[in-house]
Amino acid sequence: MNTLVTCKELTKTYGSKTALNHVSFEIESGHIIGLLGPNGSGKTTFIKLLNGLLTPTSGELYVKKLPVGIESKKIISYLPDQTYLNMNNTVKEVLDYFHAFYADFDMERACQMLDSLHISPKDRLKAMSKGTKEKVQLILVMSRRAELYVLDEPIAGVDPAARDYILQTILTNYDPDASILISTHLISDIENILDQVIFIKEGEIFLQASVDDIRMQHQKSIDALFREVFK
């Protein structure tokens, strides 16, 4: 397996507040990893650093030995926790935009996902429900042939049926050699698809382990362990 992400003493401060405090860990290829922690723990700060939206205060962050920048963005497909699309566009228009912008965008894969989720390319985003908009954004992200998919709260605010669709879309539309990093509060909903977890607490890594090792060692689910650690 290849190392996709390397953090060395990564620190991010906002004035007197420390969001990440000397964080060091690695992410390897071929895994689905849960980045788990309560609000304010540093999850979104790390994700923004990884995608070049923030600059570290100190420390090092590499994507396949590349510093975060234009080249690393070619490796990562990123789903932010906020809607970023132009709501006046149709689905076809945003697909065409992604296809023109990203060299690794697979239009055939995108159209297959739209068809399986019963979404018409002619539909305008502003006329869609929140759950359908979430599906469209996920289709755009998962249609890239990326090496690392970074999904920030991909199932937040949608109904359980939509969550099932979204998780199934994630599982069936990424390359086996790629990795997926998922940040979410809804641990019980995604626990069964995770290979590894990273618990982040007050800007520091509390735990990084495989799901199987945690269940064997602690004799409890990831959700139950999370509630115990962060109660």
N, C-alpha and C positions, 0 to 999 in steps of 0.2 A: 504494500500500500504506500501511496505517496502522501507526504505532508502538504496539506493545502494552506493552512494558516498557522503562523507562528507568532506568539506574543511573548515578549521579554520585558518584564518590569514595566508594563504598559500603565501609564497614569494619565488621568484627565481631571483637571480641576476647573471649577467655575468660581473665580474669586476665592473665597475662603472655604467653599464646599468642594469636597473630593468625591467625584462620581466613580472613578476607578482608581484603585490604590495598588500599584506595583503588581499588576496581574500578569501571570505567566502560565501559558498552556499551549497545546497544539491541537489542531483538528486534522484528521487524516481523511483520505478519500474512502468512499464506499460505505458511509454510515449516515444514518438519520439521527441527528443529535438534538436534544431538547435543551435550550438555554432558559433556565427556570429561576425565578426569583420574584419577590414582591415588587410593588411599585417603588421606584426610587433606588432599586438595588444596583443599577448600572447596565441593565440589559440593552436598552435602546441606545445609550451612549456608546457601548461597544460596537453595536451594529452600525451606527453612523460613522464611527472611526474606521471600521472595516470597509465601508463603502465610500470613504473619502469625503464625507459630509462634515466631519469635524477633524481637527488636527490634535494629535496627542500633546499633552503638556511635557511628558518625558517618556522614555522607553521606546521599544521597537515593535513594529507590526508589519509582517510580511505575508504576502499571498503567493505561494509557490516561489519563495525566495525573492519575490519582487516587492519593492516598497509600494505602498498604496498609491495609486495614481491611474493614469490612462490605461496602462497595460493590465493592471490588476482588475480593472472594471470589465475587461473582456472575458475574464474568468468567472465573474460573479453575476448571477441574476438575482435582483433584489426586489422584494415586495415590501414597501414601507407600511407603517401602521395607519397612514392617512391616504385618502383618495387623492390622486395626483392627475387624473385624466381630465380632459376638457369634456364637460358633460353635454356640450352641444354636438359632439361628434357621434357618428354611428360606429358600431363595432368594426365594420370593414375599414373605416378611416383610421382607427387606432391600430388595427392589425397592419395596415399598409405602412403606417408611420414606424412601427417597431421593425417591420421587415426591411425598410430602407435604412434604419439607424443601426441595427445590430446584424453583423455578418453571420452570426450563428442562429438567427431566428428561423425556425422551421414552420413555414406557412401551412404545409400539409398537416403537421401535427396540430397546429392551432385550429384548423378547420375541422379536424376530426373531433377535437375536444368540444368545440362549439356545437357540433352535431349531436354528440353524446349527451350534452347538457341542455339540448333543445333551445339553443340561443340563436336567433337569426342575425346574420351579418348586417342586415338592414336596420336593425333596432337601434334607436338612439339612446345613449347612456342616461340622459336625464329622465327618460320615461321608465327606467328600470327600478325594481325594488333594490334595497340595500344588498340583499343576498345575491342577486343576479349581478350587480356591479362587482361584488367581491369575486364572483366566479370569473368574470371577464378579466379582471386584473390578474387573477391567478393564472388564467390561460395565457396571458401575455408573458408572464414570468416563466412559466413552465414550458413554453414553446421555444425557449432558447436552449441550445445544446451547450449549456454551461457546465462547468466543473464543480461549482458550488452555488447552491440556491439558498438565499438568506430570506427567511419569511418572518416578518415581524407582526405578530398577532393575526395570522391568516384566518382564524375562525371566530374572532371577537365580534359580538353584536349580530350574529346571524342565528337563525333557528336551527334546532338539532338536525333536521333533514338536510339543510344546506351545508352544515358541518360535515355530514357524511359524504356528500357529493365532493366537497372540497378536499377532504382527506383522501378519498379514492382517486381523485384527479392527481394529487401529489404523488401517491404511491405508484400509479401506472404511467406516469409521464416524466420520469427522469432516468438518465442513464445509470446503470448499476455501478459504474466506476466513479460517479459523481457523489457528492455529499449534500445533505440538506440540513441547514441549521434553522430550527424553529423556536421562536420566542413566543410564549403564551402563558396565560394564567389558567387556562382550561386543561389542566394536566390529565384529568381522568379521560378526557375526550381523545387525547393523542397518545396516551401512554403505550397502547398496544402496537404503535408503529415505530416506537423509538428503539434504537440500538444502544445509545449512550445518553447520559445527561450531564449537564454542567449546572450545579447550583451556585448562584452568585448572591452574596449577602453583603450589603453595605459596601459595595464596590470591591469586594474581594472574592476569590474563588473559594467556596466552602467545600465543594466536592466535585470531582470529575471521575466518572466510573461507568462501566457498562451496566445496562439494565439488569442483565442476568446476575452479575456479581452483587448488585444491590439487593436483589430479591433473595439471593442465597445467604448473604451476610446478615441482612436485617430482618428477613422473614416477613416482609411487608411490601405493599405496592409502592410505586414511585409517588403516587398522590398522597398516600398515608405518611411516607417519610417526609415529604415536602411540608405537610401540615405540622409534623412534629418539629422540624427544624425551624420553621418560620412562624410558629404560633405566638 
